[in-house]
Amino acid sequence: MHAPLALALEARLHERLSVNVRALWTDDGIALHLPDVESPPSLEELILEPEEILAETWREVMSDHFDMPALTDFLRRIRSREVRVVAVDTERASPFASSLLFSYVAVFMYEGDAPLAERRAQALTLDRDLLAELLGSEDLRELLDPESMAQVELELQGLLSERFPRDVDEAHDLLVRLGDLSDAEAAARGVSDEWLGQLERARRAVSVRVAGESRWIAAEDAGKYREALGVSLPIGLPEAFLDPGKGPMQSLIRRYARTHVPFVAADVAARWGVPESSVVPALGELVARGDVIAGEFRPAAHGREHCHPDVLRMLRRRSLAALRREVESVPPEALARFLPEWHGIGSRASGSDRLLEVVFQLQGLALPASVIERDVIASRVANYNPRLLDELVSMGDVVWVGRGSLGTNDGRVALYLRGDAPRLAPEPAPDRPTTALHERIREHLGARGASFFRDVYNACGGGNEDEVLDALWDLVWSGEVTNDTFAPLRLIGPASRRPARRPRLPRLTQPRAAGRWSLVSTLVGAGASPTERLHSEAGVLLQRHGVLTRDAVVVEGWPGGFAGLYPVLRAMEESGRIRRGYFVEGLGGSQFALPGAVDRLRTLRESGGRIVALAATDPANGYGLVLPWPDSDGRMARAAGAYCVLDGGALVLYLERGGKSLLTHGDAGVEHMQALIGAGTAGRRIEIQKVDGMPVTESRLAPLLREAGFSSTHRGLVAYGVG
C-alpha cells in the first residue's frame, strides 16, 4: 500500500523543490532520499490531499448502515455489568452468525493475515479532520445533555411559570418573540383569552389559519406570514404591517431556530404545513450566512439538524454544568446502593458459569466457612446447590485455602480460580504448627500427594484418630493443606449448621475428614513474583469493589496494605486501564475505579433503590467496610451470622449474631421484615427476643414482625426458614 504513496511523494517534491527525489518504500513505511537539499522539506509539503472517496465510504458505513449509538450503549452496559456475557456452544451458527461467516469466507478470507502494523497503517490513511466533517459533530451528540436540552426548550418556549407574561404588553412581546400560537399554546404560556381579545381589538395581534388551525400572530408579522406561508390576513391592518421585508421565509425560520433546540427541516415544515422542499433552501441560505448551524446534535435524532448559534452556546453551557455535577463525588449512601448491584445480589443467573463469575469476584477474600455458601454465594447464584461448588473444586477449576480458625467450630476460607491461585494465594501463616505430628503429615502429603484421611492416619503411625484429624485441620487453617471437595467445611461445627442431607460416609470416617487432602504448595507451585502478585491483587480488589479505597484494602487485611498496592494502581491508572478520582465523599482522595463501575455508581447518585438483605460479612455490604455503622442502641459489626437489611443504601435493620437481638435505624416496614426472614432463615430459624434493647413483645415492631411471618413463643417471636 505504500508504493503509490511513494510515487506521489516523488512527483510532488520534484515539482515543488525541482530536485531529483528518490522514495524507498517497504511495508513499514517510506524513506525519502534528497541529495541536493540543504534542509528537509516541511511537514506541509509531505501531506497529500485527503482521500475523500474513502472517507465518504467510511461515513456511509458507520453512520447510515450501522447503529453506532446503540452499539456504544450496549457495550457500556456490558462494561458496567448491567448485561452479562454468556458463552453458549451450539451445533450450528445462528442465521445472523451464518451470514457473517459466509461473508468472511467469501470476501475477507485473507484479511486477518495482515500484521497489526499494516492494519493500523491502513486505518491511518483516513484523514481524521475530513472524517469528522463528514460524520458531523459527533462530540456534541455525546456531550449535549438530554435533560438540559429539555429544560432549555421549556425556557425558550416560555413554558415555565416564572416566565409567563404579567400584562397584555408582555403577552404581545411573547407573540413577537415566539411567532404563531394556537389558543391552547397561548394558554399554556399564561396568555389569557381576555388579553388576546384586547390585542386583536387594538390591531396588535390577528388570528390567521396556519397548518389547518387558527393561530395568533403579532400584527407586525402579518406580511411575513402572507408572503412565506400564503395565509389570509384580515382587512384593516396598517400598510406597514403588510410589508414582508427581505427574505420572509428565512426570517421566520431564524426566529423558529432562536426559540427551539436543535431541529430538522421536517419539524419546521410540519409546524407550518408547508412542503419540506420550501424549507430546505431557506435553511441552506441561513447556514451559509452563519445565522444557523448545521450538524448532528441530539443522540436520538436522525438526519441533518439545525440550531441557532445562541441556542447551541446555551446548550453547551448547560450541558457542561450538568457534566460537572455528574463528575462530582457521590454521597456515601450511593456507594451502599452500588455495591449490591455490582455484586449481583439477587441475580437470576444460575449454574456453574454464574458460580465461576462469583468466585472470580470473591477471590482472596477470607470469609467464615459458616456463611460463605449459605449467605454469600447463595445470594448471588439463583437456586444454588452445594453440589456446584463441589464439582468445580473436584475438577480443579476452583481451589479453597484456609485463612485462620475462628474457635473450634469455624474458620476463614478464601476461594480462588485455579489459574489465579499461584498469584493470589498467600504464604502459610508465620506461626504455623511445628509439632512432630504436623511434620509427619507434611512429609506424607509432600511425598504421596493427594491422600484420603485414612492414608494420612496410617502414615502418622495410627494412634488417636481425633488428634491426627485435629492436626490436619491445624494445617488447613494455617493455609498449608486443602481438599478436593468443599464438603469437610460444611461438616465442621454444630449440627444445626450442617446440610439436612449429609452424604453417606463409612462408619470409620469422620464427616470432617471426607475427601482427599493435599498441600496447597503443590497446587500453586512456586508462586509468582512480587510484581505479579501485586498486579493480580489490585485487579481482584477492583473487580470486587468497583471503586477501591484505602479502607477497603485495610479491612480485607491484604499483606502490604494500600501502600503496597498504590504503585501498581497508579501504573494502571496511567496506562488508562482504571480511573483515579474523588468518586465518593469522605473516603479519601486516593480512590481507584474501573470505568464501568464509575458509570454505574453515578447512575445511583440519587436516592431510591430496592430493599436488599444480606450478611453483615458480605463484601456487598459497605457498612463496617468503607462506611461507618449508624448510631444504635446496640453494637453493630461485621460478624458471622449477623444480617443487614438495606433500603436504597440506607441501613434499616441489623440482626445480631445468634438472631436474638434486632437493631433498627429509621422507619422499618413489613417488606423489610420479610427481606430479613428470607436472608436470616436459610435452612434454619431465628428467634428475636429483643428489639433495640427492649423485649420484642413490647416493641412497636411486634405487629409488623407478626404480619411479616413471625410467630409468638414464650420467649419472643420466631420465624422458620425453608429447606
C-alpha positions in Angstrom: 0.0 0.0 0.0 3.0 2.4 0.4 4.0 2.1 -3.3 1.5 4.6 -4.7 2.1 7.0 -1.9 5.9 6.9 -2.5 5.4 7.6 -6.2 3.1 10.5 -5.4 5.6 12.0 -2.9 8.4 11.7 -5.5 6.3 13.7 -8.1 5.2 16.3 -5.6 8.6 17.1 -4.2 10.2 17.1 -7.6 7.6 19.6 -8.8 7.9 21.9 -5.7 11.7 21.6 -5.0 13.0 20.9 -8.5 15.3 18.2 -7.2 15.6 14.5 -8.0 13.8 12.7 -5.2 14.0 9.0 -4.7 11.5 7.3 -2.5 12.2 3.9 -0.9 9.2 2.1 0.4 8.5 -1.1 2.5 5.6 -2.4 4.5 7.0 -0.4 7.5 7.0 3.0 5.8 8.6 5.3 3.3 12.1 6.8 3.2 13.0 9.8 1.0 16.4 10.4 -0.5 17.1 14.2 -1.2 20.6 14.6 -2.5 20.7 18.3 -3.4 18.6 19.8 -0.5 20.2 21.6 2.4 17.3 21.2 4.8 14.4 18.6 4.8 11.1 19.7 3.4 8.4 21.0 5.8 5.6 18.7 7.0 3.0 20.6 4.9 4.9 19.7 1.7 4.6 16.0 2.6 0.9 15.9 3.4 -1.1 14.7 0.4 -4.7 15.6 -0.3 -7.3 13.5 1.7 -8.9 10.6 0.1 -12.4 11.9 0.1 -13.9 8.8 -1.6 -12.6 6.5 1.1 -13.7 8.9 3.9 -17.2 9.2 2.4 -17.4 5.4 2.3 -16.4 5.2 5.9 -19.0 7.8 6.8 -21.7 5.9 4.9 -20.9 2.6 6.6 -20.6 4.0 10.1 -23.5 6.4 10.0 -26.1 5.1 7.5 -25.8 1.3 7.8 -24.6 0.8 11.4 -26.4 1.9 14.5 -23.3 3.0 16.4 -25.1 4.8 19.3 -27.0 1.6 20.1 -23.7 -0.4 19.9 -22.0 2.1 22.2 -24.8 2.0 24.7 -24.8 -1.8 24.6 -21.0 -2.0 25.2 -21.3 0.5 28.0 -24.0 -1.7 29.7 -21.7 -4.7 29.4 -18.8 -2.8 31.0 -21.0 -1.7 33.9 -22.3 -5.3 34.4 -25.9 -4.4 33.6 -25.7 -7.0 30.8 -23.9 -10.4 31.3 -22.0 -12.0 28.5 -22.5 -15.8 28.5 -20.7 -18.2 26.1 -23.1 -20.7 24.6 -21.9 -23.7 22.5 -24.4 -24.6 19.7 -24.3 -27.3 17.0 -24.6 -24.7 14.2 -24.3 -21.0 13.8 -27.4 -18.8 14.1 -28.9 -17.2 11.0 -27.2 -13.9 11.8 -23.8 -15.6 12.5 -24.1 -17.7 9.4 -24.3 -14.7 7.1 -21.3 -13.2 8.8 -19.3 -16.4 8.4 -20.3 -16.7 4.7 -19.2 -13.1 4.1 -16.0 -13.6 5.9 -15.1 -16.7 3.9 -16.2 -15.1 0.6 -14.6 -11.7 0.9 -12.2 -11.5 3.9 -10.6 -14.9 3.8 -7.1 -13.5 4.0 -7.8 -10.1 5.6 -6.8 -11.3 9.0 -3.4 -12.4 7.7 -2.1 -8.9 7.6 0.1 -8.0 10.5 -1.1 -5.4 13.1 1.2 -2.7 11.8 -0.2 -2.9 8.3 -3.8 -2.9 9.5 -3.1 0.2 11.6 -1.3 1.9 8.7 -4.3 1.3 6.6 -6.6 2.9 9.1 -4.2 5.9 9.4 -4.7 6.7 5.7 -8.1 8.2 6.6 -8.0 12.0 7.1 -9.4 12.4 10.6 -10.4 16.1 10.1 -12.3 15.3 6.9 -13.8 12.2 8.5 -15.1 14.4 11.4 -16.5 16.9 9.0 -18.4 14.2 7.1 -19.6 12.4 10.2 -20.9 15.7 11.7 -20.5 16.9 15.3 -20.4 13.5 16.9 -18.8 15.0 20.0 -21.9 17.1 20.5 -24.1 14.1 20.3 -22.2 12.7 23.2 -21.8 15.9 25.2 -25.2 17.6 24.9 -27.2 16.6 28.0 -30.8 15.5 27.1 -32.2 16.8 30.4 -30.5 20.2 29.9 -31.9 20.3 26.3 -35.4 19.7 27.6 -35.1 22.4 30.2 -33.8 24.9 27.6 -36.7 24.1 25.3 -39.1 25.0 28.1 -37.3 28.2 28.7 -37.1 29.2 25.1 -40.8 28.4 24.6 -41.9 30.4 27.6 -43.5 27.3 29.3 -42.1 28.0 32.7 -44.5 29.7 35.1 -41.9 32.2 36.2 -41.6 33.4 32.5 -45.3 33.9 32.0 -46.4 37.4 30.8 -47.7 39.7 33.6 -49.8 42.0 31.4 -51.2 42.5 27.9 -48.0 44.2 26.7 -45.8 41.3 27.7 -48.3 39.0 26.0 -47.7 40.9 22.8 -44.0 40.7 23.3 -44.4 36.9 23.7 -46.1 36.7 20.3 -43.3 38.8 18.7 -40.7 36.5 20.2 -42.3 33.1 19.6 -44.4 33.6 16.5 -47.7 31.9 15.8 -49.5 30.3 18.8 -52.9 28.4 19.0 -55.4 29.2 21.7 -54.1 26.1 23.7 -50.5 27.0 23.2 -51.1 30.6 24.3 -53.0 29.4 27.4 -50.1 27.1 28.2 -47.8 30.1 28.3 -50.0 32.2 30.6 -51.8 34.3 27.9 -55.5 34.6 28.7 -58.2 34.9 26.1 -59.0 38.4 27.5 -55.5 39.6 26.6 -55.7 38.1 23.2 -59.1 39.9 22.6 -57.6 43.2 23.7 -54.7 42.8 21.4 -57.0 41.9 18.5 -59.2 44.9 19.1 -56.1 47.2 19.2 -54.9 45.7 15.9 -51.7 44.5 17.7 -52.5 40.8 17.1 -54.5 38.9 14.5 -55.9 35.4 14.1 -54.9 33.5 11.0 -55.1 30.0 9.7 -51.8 28.1 9.7 -51.4 24.4 9.1 -55.2 24.0 9.2 -55.8 25.6 12.6 -56.4 29.1 14.0 -53.4 30.7 15.4 -52.5 34.1 16.8 -49.6 36.2 15.4 -48.3 39.7 16.1 -49.6 42.2 13.7 -46.0 43.2 12.8 -45.5 39.7 11.3 -48.6 39.7 9.1 -46.7 40.4 5.9 -44.1 37.7 6.5 -46.7 35.0 7.1 -48.7 36.1 4.0 -45.6 36.0 1.8 -43.9 32.9 3.2 -46.9 30.7 4.1 -49.7 32.1 2.0 -52.0 32.8 4.9 -55.1 35.1 4.5 -55.0 38.3 6.5 -58.0 40.2 8.0 -58.9 43.5 6.5 -57.8 46.8 8.1 -54.2 46.2 9.0 -51.8 49.1 8.6 -49.8 49.1 5.3 -46.5 49.0 7.3 -47.5 45.6 8.7 -48.2 44.1 5.3 -44.6 44.6 4.1 -42.9 41.2 4.2 -39.4 42.6 4.3 -36.4 40.8 2.8 -36.5 37.0 2.9 -39.7 36.4 4.9 -39.2 32.6 5.0 -35.6 33.0 6.2 -36.8 35.5 8.9 -39.5 33.1 10.2 -37.1 30.2 10.3 -34.5 32.3 12.0 -37.0 33.1 14.8 -38.0 29.4 14.9 -34.3 28.5 15.5 -33.9 31.1 18.2 -36.8 29.6 20.2 -36.2 25.9 19.7 -33.5 23.4 20.5 -31.9 21.5 17.5 -34.4 20.6 14.9 -34.7 19.1 11.4 -36.3 20.6 8.3 -39.3 18.3 8.7 -40.1 19.9 12.1 -40.5 23.3 10.5 -42.5 22.0 7.6 -44.9 20.2 9.9 -45.3 23.2 12.1 -46.4 25.4 9.3 -48.0 22.9 7.0 -45.7 23.6 4.0 -43.7 21.2 1.8 -40.2 20.4 3.2 -38.8 21.4 -0.2 -39.7 25.0 0.5 -37.9 25.0 3.9 -34.6 23.4 2.9 -33.4 26.2 0.5 -34.1 28.8 3.2 -32.2 26.8 5.8 -29.3 26.5 3.4 -29.1 30.2 3.0 -29.2 30.7 6.8 -26.4 28.2 7.2 -24.3 29.9 4.6 -24.7 33.2 6.3 -23.9 31.7 9.7 -27.3 32.5 11.2 -28.0 28.8 11.8 -25.5 26.0 12.4 -26.0 22.6 10.7 -24.8 19.4 12.2 -25.8 16.4 14.4 -26.6 17.4 17.9 -29.2 15.1 19.5 -28.3 11.5 20.3 -31.7 10.1 19.3 -32.2 12.3 16.2 -31.6 11.2 12.6 -30.5 13.2 9.6 -29.1 16.7 9.3 -30.1 19.0 12.2 -30.0 22.8 12.6 -29.6 25.0 15.6 -29.2 28.7 16.3 -25.7 29.7 17.5 -27.0 31.3 20.7 -29.1 28.3 21.5 -26.2 26.0 20.9 -24.0 28.1 23.2 -26.7 27.9 25.9 -26.9 24.1 25.4 -23.1 23.8 25.7 -23.1 25.8 28.9 -25.9 23.9 30.5 -24.6 20.5 29.4 -21.1 21.4 30.8 -22.7 22.4 34.1 -24.6 19.1 34.2 -21.5 17.2 33.3 -19.6 18.9 36.1 -22.4 18.0 38.5 -22.2 14.4 37.2 -18.5 14.1 37.9 -18.9 15.4 41.4 -18.3 12.9 44.2 -21.4 10.9 45.2 -22.6 10.7 48.8 -21.6 7.5 50.7 -25.2 6.2 50.5 -24.8 5.9 46.8 -21.9 3.5 47.4 -24.1 1.5 49.7 -26.6 1.2 46.8 -23.9 0.5 44.3 -22.2 -2.5 46.0 -25.2 -4.9 46.0 -25.8 -4.1 42.3 -22.1 -4.5 41.4 -22.0 -7.9 43.1 -25.3 -9.1 41.5 -27.2 -9.6 44.8 -30.4 -11.3 43.9 -29.3 -12.3 40.4 -31.5 -14.6 38.5 -28.5 -16.3 36.8 -27.6 -19.8 37.9 -25.4 -22.7 37.1 -21.7 -23.3 37.1 -20.9 -20.3 34.8 -22.5 -17.9 37.3 -20.7 -19.6 40.2 -17.4 -19.1 38.4 -18.2 -15.4 38.0 -18.9 -15.2 41.7 -15.7 -17.0 42.6 -13.8 -14.7 40.3 -15.1 -11.6 42.1 -14.6 -13.1 45.6 -11.0 -14.4 45.0 -8.7 -14.0 48.0 -11.5 -12.7 50.4 -11.3 -14.6 53.7 -14.9 -15.3 54.8 -16.2 -17.6 57.6 -16.9 -21.1 56.3 -20.2 -21.0 58.0 -21.5 -18.1 55.8 -19.6 -18.4 52.5 -22.1 -20.7 50.9 -25.3 -20.1 52.9 -25.2 -16.3 52.9 -22.7 -15.1 50.3 -22.8 -17.4 47.3 -26.5 -18.3 47.6 -27.4 -14.6 47.4 -25.6 -14.3 44.1 -26.4 -17.6 42.4 -30.1 -18.4 41.8 -31.2 -21.9 43.1 -27.7 -22.5 44.4 -26.9 -26.2 45.1 -23.7 -27.0 47.1 -23.0 -29.7 44.5 -22.0 -27.0 42.0 -19.1 -25.9 44.2 -18.0 -29.5 44.9 -17.9 -30.1 41.2 -15.7 -27.1 40.5 -13.4 -28.0 43.3 -13.1 -31.6 42.3 -12.5 -30.7 38.6 -9.7 -28.4 39.6 -11.4 -25.2 38.5 -11.6 -23.8 42.0 -9.3 -24.0 45.0 -10.1 -23.2 48.6 -7.4 -22.2 51.2 -7.9 -21.8 55.0 -7.1 -18.4 56.4 -7.3 -18.9 60.1 -9.6 -20.6 62.6 -12.5 -19.0 64.4 -12.7 -21.1 67.5 -13.3 -24.9 67.3 -16.4 -24.8 65.0 -15.5 -22.3 62.3 -12.7 -20.7 60.3 -12.0 -18.3 57.5 -11.7 -19.6 54.0 -10.8 -18.0 50.7 -11.7 -19.2 47.2 -9.5 -18.9 44.1 -9.7 -19.8 40.5 -7.0 -22.5 39.9 -5.3 -20.4 37.3 -5.1 -17.3 39.5 -4.2 -19.2 42.8 -0.4 -19.0 42.2 -0.5 -15.2 42.1 -3.1 -14.7 44.9 -2.8 -17.5 47.5 -0.9 -16.1 50.5 2.1 -17.7 52.1 1.4 -20.0 55.0 0.9 -18.3 58.4 4.2 -17.5 60.1 3.1 -19.1 63.4 2.2 -22.4 61.7 2.3 -25.6 63.9 5.6 -27.4 64.1 5.0 -30.5 66.2 6.2 -33.9 65.1 2.7 -34.9 64.1 2.3 -31.9 61.9 5.7 -32.6 60.3 4.7 -36.2 59.5 1.5 -35.0 57.8 3.5 -32.5 55.7 6.1 -35.2 54.8 3.4 -37.7 53.7 1.4 -35.2 51.6 4.6 -33.9 50.1 5.7 -37.3 49.1 2.4 -39.0 48.2 0.3 -36.0 47.0 -3.5 -36.0 47.5 -4.5 -38.6 50.0 -7.5 -39.7 51.9 -7.5 -39.2 55.6 -7.1 -43.0 56.3 -3.8 -42.9 54.4 -2.7 -39.8 56.3 -3.7 -41.5 59.6 -1.7 -44.7 58.7 1.4 -42.6 57.6 1.4 -40.9 61.0 1.6 -44.2 62.8 -2.0 -44.5 63.9 -2.9 -43.6 67.5 -5.7 -41.3 68.5 -7.7 -40.5 65.4 -9.1 -37.2 66.7 -5.6 -36.0 67.4 -4.4 -36.7 63.9 -7.5 -35.1 62.4 -7.1 -32.0 64.7 -3.5 -31.7 63.5 -4.7 -32.0 59.9 -7.1 -29.1 60.4 -4.4 -27.1 62.1 -2.6 -27.2 58.8 -5.8 -26.3 57.0 -6.3 -23.1 59.0 -2.6 -22.2 58.6 -3.1 -22.2 54.8 -0.9 -25.3 54.1 -3.5 -28.0 53.3 -6.6 -28.1 51.2 -9.1 -30.6 49.9 -10.6 -31.7 46.6 -14.1 -31.0 47.8 -15.8 -28.4 49.9 -17.8 -31.0 52.0 -15.5 -31.1 55.1 -16.0 -27.3 55.6 -19.8 -27.9 55.8 -19.5 -30.7 58.3 -17.5 -28.9 61.0 -19.2 -27.1 63.8 -22.6 -27.7 65.3 -25.1 -30.0 63.7 -27.6 -27.1 63.2 -25.4 -25.7 60.5 -24.8 -28.9 58.5 -26.8 -29.7 55.5 -30.1 -31.5 56.1 -29.0 -34.4 53.8 -25.5 -35.3 54.7 -23.5 -37.6 52.4 -23.5 -41.2 53.5 -20.0 -41.9 54.7 -18.3 -45.1 56.0 -18.7 -45.7 59.7 -14.9 -45.2 60.4 -14.6 -41.9 58.5 -15.5 -38.7 60.4 -17.5 -36.2 58.4 -14.8 -33.5 58.6 -12.3 -35.9 57.2 -14.1 -36.5 53.9 -12.3 -36.0 50.5 -8.7 -36.1 49.6 -6.2 -33.8 51.3 -3.2 -32.2 49.6 -0.6 -29.5 50.2 -1.5 -26.0 48.9 2.1 -25.6 47.7 1.6 -28.5 45.2 -1.4 -26.7 43.7 0.1 -23.2 43.4 3.6 -24.3 42.5 6.5 -21.8 43.0 4.0 -18.9 43.2 4.7 -15.7 41.3 7.0 -12.7 41.5 6.1 -9.8 43.9 5.1 -7.6 41.0 2.8 -10.3 39.5 1.2 -10.8 42.9 0.6 -7.1 43.4 -0.8 -6.7 39.9 -3.2 -9.6 40.4 -4.2 -8.4 43.9 -5.0 -5.0 42.6 -7.1 -6.5 39.8 -9.1 -8.7 42.1 -9.8 -5.9 44.5 -11.0 -3.7 41.7 -13.3 -6.4 40.4 -14.7 -7.0 43.9 -15.2 -3.3 45.0 -15.6 -1.5 41.7 -14.4 1.6 43.5 -11.4 0.8 45.6 -10.5 2.9 48.6 -7.8 2.7 51.3 -10.3 1.5 53.9 -11.4 -1.5 51.8 -7.9 -2.7 51.4 -7.2 -2.3 55.2 -10.3 -4.1 56.3 -9.6 -7.1 54.0 -6.1 -7.3 55.5 -4.0 -7.7 52.4 -0.3 -8.0 53.0 1.4 -4.7 52.5 -1.8 -2.8 52.8 -2.8 0.1 50.5 0.7 1.5 50.4 2.0 -1.7 48.8 -0.7 -1.7 46.1 -0.6 2.0 45.4 2.3 1.9 42.8 0.5 -0.8 40.8 -2.8 1.1 40.9 -1.1 4.3 39.8 0.6 2.5 36.9 -2.8 1.0 35.9 -4.3 4.5 36.0 -1.5 6.0 33.9 -2.0 3.3 31.3 -5.7 4.1 31.1 -7.0 0.8 32.4 -8.6 2.3 35.5 -9.6 5.7 36.7 -8.5 7.7 39.7 -10.5 10.4 41.4 -12.6 11.6 44.3 -15.7 9.4 43.5 -17.2 9.0 46.9 -17.4 11.7 49.6 -15.5 11.2 52.8 -13.4 8.2 51.7 -10.1 10.0 51.0 -8.6 11.3 47.8 -6.9 8.0 46.7 -9.8 6.2 45.1 -9.3 4.0 42.0 -12.2 2.5 40.0 -13.0 0.5 36.9 -14.5 2.7 34.1 -17.8 0.8 34.1 -18.0 1.0 37.9 -17.8 4.8 37.9 -20.6 5.0 35.3 -22.8 2.7 37.3 -22.0 4.4 40.6 -23.1 7.8 39.2 -26.4 6.4 37.9 -27.2 5.6 41.6 -26.4 9.1 42.8 -30.0 9.9 43.7 -31.9 8.3 46.5 -34.1 5.3 45.9 -33.4 1.7 45.1 -34.5 -1.7 46.2 -34.6 -3.5 49.5 -31.6 -5.8 50.0 -31.0 -8.2 52.8 -27.5 -9.7 53.1 -25.0 -11.0 55.6 -23.1 -8.4 57.6 -19.8 -10.0 56.4 -20.8 -9.9 52.8 -18.4 -7.7 50.7 -21.5 -6.2 49.1 -22.3 -4.6 52.5 -20.4 -1.3 52.6 -21.1 -0.7 56.3 -18.2 -1.6 58.5 -16.1 -1.9 55.4 -15.8 1.6 53.9 -18.9 3.2 55.6 -19.4 3.8 59.3 -22.1 2.0 61.2 -25.0 4.2 62.1 -25.7 5.0 65.8 -27.9 2.5 67.5 -28.7 1.0 70.9 -26.5 -2.0 70.3 -23.2 -2.9 68.8 -23.2 -3.4 65.0 -20.2 -5.3 63.5 -19.3 -7.4 60.5 -19.8 -10.6 62.5 -20.5 -14.1 61.1 -24.2 -14.9 61.5 -25.3 -11.2 61.6 -27.6 -9.8 58.9 -28.4 -6.3 57.5 -31.4 -5.0 55.6 -30.7 -2.0 53.3 -33.3 0.2 51.7 -31.9 2.4 48.9 -28.5 2.1 50.5 -29.6 3.1 54.0 -29.3 0.6 56.8 -32.8 -0.1 58.2 -32.4 -3.4 60.2 -29.5 -5.2 61.8 -29.9 -8.7 63.2 -27.2 -9.5 65.7 -25.3 -12.8 65.6 -27.5 -15.6 67.0 -30.7 -13.9 65.8 -31.9 -12.9 69.3 -31.5 -9.1 69.1 -32.7 -6.8 66.4 -31.5 -3.2 65.9 -33.3 -0.6 63.9 -32.3 2.6 62.2 -35.1 4.7 60.7 -38.6 3.5 59.8 -38.9 -0.2 59.2 -41.9 -1.8 57.4 -43.3 -5.2 56.7 -41.3 -5.5 53.5 -38.1 -5.0 55.5 -39.1 -7.8 57.9 -39.9 -10.1 55.0 -36.5 -9.5 53.5 -34.9 -10.3 56.9 -36.7 -13.6 57.1 -35.6 -14.5 53.6 -31.9 -13.9 54.3 -31.7 -14.9 58.0 -33.7 -18.1 58.0 -31.8 -20.0 55.2 -32.5 -23.6 56.3 -32.9 -22.7 60.0 -34.9 -20.5 62.3 -34.4 -17.1 64.0 -36.0 -16.2 67.3 -36.0 -12.5 68.1 -36.2 -11.7 71.8 -35.2 -8.0 71.9 -35.6 -5.0 69.6 -33.4 -2.0 70.3 -32.7 -3.4 73.8 -36.3 -3.9 74.9 -38.4 -7.1 74.9 -39.8 -7.8 71.4 -43.3 -8.1 72.6 -43.2 -4.5 73.9 -41.7 -3.1 70.8 -43.6 -1.1 68.3 -42.3 -3.5 65.6 -44.1 -6.6 67.1 -47.2 -6.2 64.9 -45.1 -5.7 61.8 -43.0 -8.8 62.7 -46.1 -10.9 63.1 -47.5 -9.6 59.8 -44.3 -10.5 58.1 -44.4 -14.1 59.2 -43.1 -14.3 62.8 -44.9 -16.4 65.3 -45.1 -15.9 69.1 -43.3 -18.1 71.5 -42.9 -17.9 75.3 -39.5 -16.1 74.8 -40.2 -13.9 71.8 -41.0 -14.1 68.1 -39.7 -16.9 65.8 -39.6 -17.4 62.0 -38.7 -20.6 60.3 -36.7 -21.0 57.0 -37.4 -23.3 54.2 -35.1 -26.2 53.2 
